[in-house]
Amino acid sequence: MATQESLSITESIGGKRYYNIDKDGILHKLPSVTTILSAMTDQRGILEWRKRVGEQEADRISTFSANRGTCMHQKLEYWFTSDIADKQARLVDVNKKMDEFVKENNYTQEELACGNKLFNSLYACGFFERVKSIIEMEDTLYSFSYGGYAGRVDCVYENQDGLPVLLDFKTARHKKRAEYITNYYMQLSAYYLAYYQMYGVKLDHAELWIAVENDVPQLVYVTYDELKGWLTNFLKLVKGYHDKYDYLLTQNVVSSYRSDKFAGINDIPIQYLGDYIPVKQLGDM
């Protein structure tokens, strides 16, 4: 199960999440992509929201949102990794596994019900039909570029045209505007580069499937050129994170070797080119 596997190779250091990556017999502790984004981007909007609704209510909403999101993610993983051809039989099996998952992790029936609803919205709107086959599911990716980072990508799939696609699942209480999901774009660019460095495969594009409570889901299509633009931003954050937080790692533990170059896609510019804003806006499926 991906959730438990992820926890088994991560640890908290100074309140920040690190992956333990064994490379050629050397242990590297690499900060997670989401840790870098959280530490190095403007969080004032979240802080203002917490102040507005109150800490207790903010904690309640955040916990529920995280848990219902985990339920949706886990159900998607069960669905796409199942070898049961009949869809009805597959759904019965997936639901049985989800009941066990919820009990093992002490999630509530309300969180499960919301996760099921989000899953169903993606299915009903035809998102699953985009997938011809699954290439990777919940794969741990890492890069040593600019000090290094690691993360777990939700999915890499082959689409109906036979092209490999990077996919990340998201949940939301309300529809997202493009300017509010810049961190999502940078997260995708980070996974894109790491996947290329690890496997030598240039993915065609990336997608976000955003399941929205009480609304239709959103499909965000991110082109290769857009990913290159967001990567320049993200790599600057990676370098800044290591400059600021590498003191958290003890001298007895080898972290990522420091490099201001990366063995990757040659035509991706590594210099920072300023804030990148995609031309495409969010669209509904």
C-alpha positions in Angstrom: 0.0 0.0 0.0 1.6 3.2 -1.2 0.6 5.3 1.9 2.5 3.0 4.3 5.4 2.5 1.9 5.8 6.3 1.7 5.9 6.6 5.4 8.5 3.9 5.7 11.1 5.8 3.7 10.4 9.3 5.1 11.2 11.0 8.4 10.6 14.3 10.0 13.7 16.4 10.7 13.2 19.8 12.3 9.5 19.6 11.4 10.3 19.0 7.7 9.8 15.9 5.7 12.8 14.1 4.3 13.1 11.0 2.1 15.8 8.4 2.8 17.2 7.6 -0.6 19.8 4.8 -0.9 21.9 5.6 -3.9 25.0 3.4 -4.7 25.2 2.4 -1.0 25.1 5.9 0.3 22.2 7.3 2.2 20.9 10.6 1.0 18.3 12.6 3.0 16.4 14.6 0.5 13.6 17.1 1.4 10.2 16.4 -0.1 8.9 18.5 -2.9 6.0 19.7 -0.8 8.3 20.5 2.1 10.4 22.8 -0.2 7.3 24.5 -1.7 5.8 25.0 1.8 9.0 26.5 3.2 10.0 28.6 0.3 6.7 30.1 -1.1 4.3 32.7 0.3 2.0 31.1 2.9 0.3 34.3 4.0 -3.0 33.3 2.4 -3.2 30.1 4.5 -2.2 32.0 7.7 -4.9 34.6 7.0 -7.5 32.0 6.4 -6.6 30.2 9.7 -6.9 33.5 11.6 -10.2 34.3 9.9 -11.9 30.9 10.7 -10.1 30.2 14.0 -7.4 27.7 14.7 -9.8 25.0 15.9 -12.0 25.2 12.9 -9.0 25.4 10.6 -7.5 22.3 12.1 -10.9 20.5 11.7 -11.2 21.4 8.0 -7.6 20.6 7.3 -7.7 17.2 8.9 -11.0 16.3 7.1 -9.7 17.6 3.8 -6.4 15.6 4.1 -8.2 12.4 5.2 -10.9 12.5 2.5 -8.1 13.2 0.0 -6.2 10.2 1.2 -9.3 8.1 0.8 -9.8 9.2 -2.8 -6.1 8.7 -3.6 -6.1 5.2 -2.1 -9.3 4.2 -4.0 -7.8 5.5 -7.3 -4.7 3.4 -6.6 -6.8 0.3 -5.9 -8.8 0.9 -9.0 -6.0 1.5 -11.4 -3.8 -1.4 -10.1 -6.6 -4.0 -10.1 -6.4 -6.9 -12.5 -10.1 -7.5 -12.4 -11.5 -6.8 -15.9 -15.2 -6.5 -15.1 -15.8 -3.0 -13.8 -18.6 -3.9 -11.4 -16.6 -6.7 -9.9 -13.6 -4.5 -9.6 -15.6 -1.8 -7.8 -16.9 -4.4 -5.3 -13.4 -5.5 -4.6 -12.1 -1.9 -4.4 -14.8 -1.0 -1.9 -14.0 -4.0 0.2 -10.4 -2.9 0.4 -11.4 0.6 1.2 -13.4 -0.5 4.2 -10.4 -2.3 5.5 -8.1 0.7 4.8 -10.4 3.1 6.7 -10.6 0.8 9.7 -6.8 0.3 9.8 -6.1 4.1 9.6 -9.0 5.2 11.9 -10.7 7.4 9.2 -14.3 8.3 9.7 -17.2 7.1 7.5 -17.8 10.7 6.6 -14.3 11.0 5.3 -14.7 7.8 3.3 -18.1 8.9 1.9 -16.6 12.2 0.7 -13.6 10.4 -0.8 -16.0 8.0 -2.6 -17.9 11.0 -3.9 -14.8 12.6 -5.3 -13.7 9.3 -6.9 -17.1 8.9 -8.5 -17.1 12.4 -9.9 -13.8 11.6 -11.8 -15.3 8.4 -13.1 -18.7 9.8 -14.1 -17.0 12.7 -16.0 -15.0 10.3 -18.2 -11.5 11.0 -16.7 -10.7 7.3 -16.4 -11.3 6.9 -20.2 -8.2 8.9 -20.8 -6.1 6.0 -19.4 -5.1 3.2 -21.7 -2.7 1.6 -19.3 -0.8 2.4 -16.1 3.0 2.8 -16.3 3.7 3.8 -12.7 1.6 4.3 -9.6 2.8 6.0 -6.4 6.4 5.8 -7.6 9.1 7.5 -5.4 11.1 9.9 -7.5 14.2 11.9 -6.7 16.7 14.3 -8.2 20.1 15.5 -7.0 19.8 18.8 -8.9 20.6 21.9 -6.9 21.0 20.0 -3.7 18.2 17.5 -4.4 14.6 16.7 -3.6 12.3 13.7 -3.6 8.6 12.9 -3.8 6.0 10.4 -4.6 4.2 10.8 -7.9 0.6 9.7 -8.1 0.6 8.2 -11.5 2.3 7.9 -14.9 0.0 6.5 -17.5 -0.2 5.8 -21.2 -3.0 7.7 -22.9 -5.2 6.7 -25.8 -2.7 8.0 -28.3 0.1 5.8 -26.8 1.9 8.8 -25.1 3.2 8.7 -21.5 1.6 11.3 -19.2 2.5 12.5 -15.8 -0.6 12.7 -13.5 -1.3 14.1 -10.1 -4.6 13.8 -8.2 -5.9 16.7 -6.2 -9.0 17.5 -4.2 -10.6 20.8 -3.5 -13.6 22.3 -1.7 -14.2 24.8 -4.5 -13.0 25.1 -8.1 -9.4 26.3 -8.4 -8.3 29.4 -10.4 -5.0 29.1 -12.2 -3.2 31.7 -10.1 -4.0 29.8 -6.9 -2.3 26.5 -8.0 1.2 27.7 -8.9 2.7 25.2 -6.4 0.9 22.4 -8.3 2.6 23.4 -11.5 6.0 23.5 -9.8 5.3 20.1 -8.2 4.6 18.6 -11.6 7.8 20.1 -13.1 9.8 18.6 -10.2 8.4 15.1 -10.8 8.9 15.5 -14.6 12.6 16.2 -14.3 13.2 13.5 -11.7 11.4 10.9 -13.8 13.5 11.9 -16.8 16.7 11.7 -14.8 15.8 8.3 -13.3 14.3 6.5 -16.3 15.5 8.5 -19.4 11.9 8.9 -20.5 10.6 12.3 -21.8 6.9 12.4 -20.8 4.6 14.0 -23.3 2.8 16.4 -20.9 1.4 16.5 -17.3 -2.1 16.7 -16.0 -3.9 17.6 -12.8 -7.2 15.9 -12.0 -8.9 18.1 -9.4 -11.9 16.5 -7.8 -14.2 19.2 -6.4 -16.7 18.8 -3.6 -20.3 19.5 -4.9 -19.1 20.4 -8.4 -17.7 18.8 -11.5 -14.0 18.0 -11.5 -11.3 20.1 -13.3 -8.8 18.8 -15.8 -5.6 20.9 -16.0 -3.4 20.1 -19.0 0.2 21.3 -18.7 2.4 21.2 -21.8 6.1 20.4 -22.0 7.0 24.1 -22.6 5.0 25.1 -19.6 6.7 22.5 -17.4 10.1 23.9 -18.5 9.0 27.4 -17.4 7.8 26.2 -14.0 11.0 24.1 -13.5 13.1 27.3 -13.5 11.1 28.6 -10.6 11.2 25.3 -8.7 15.0 24.8 -9.0 15.6 28.2 -7.6 13.5 27.2 -4.6 15.4 24.0 -4.2 18.7 25.8 -4.1 17.3 28.4 -1.7 15.9 25.6 0.6 19.3 23.9 0.9 21.1 27.2 1.5 18.6 27.9 4.3 17.9 24.5 5.9 20.8 22.1 5.3 22.0 22.8 8.9 19.1 20.5 10.0 21.1 17.5 8.7 23.8 16.1 11.0 27.3 16.0 9.8 27.3 12.2 10.2 24.6 11.8 7.6 25.3 12.2 3.9 22.7 14.4 2.2 22.5 15.0 -1.5 25.7 15.9 -3.2 25.5 19.6 -4.1 25.4 20.4 -7.8 24.3 23.4 -9.8 23.9 21.2 -12.8 21.6 18.4 -13.6 21.8 15.4 -15.9 18.5 15.9 -17.6 16.7 17.4 -20.5 19.4 19.5 -22.3 17.0 22.1 -23.6 15.5 23.0 -20.2 17.0 26.3 -19.1 18.4 26.0 -15.6 18.7 29.7 -14.9 15.9 31.5 -13.2 13.8 33.4 -15.7 11.4 35.2 -13.5 7.8 34.3 -12.5 6.2 32.1 -15.1 2.5 32.3 -15.7 0.9 29.7 -18.0 -1.2 30.8 -20.9 -3.8 28.1 -20.3 -6.5 28.7 -17.7 -8.3 26.0 -15.8 -11.0 24.3 -17.8 -13.8 21.9 -16.9 -14.1 18.4 -18.3 
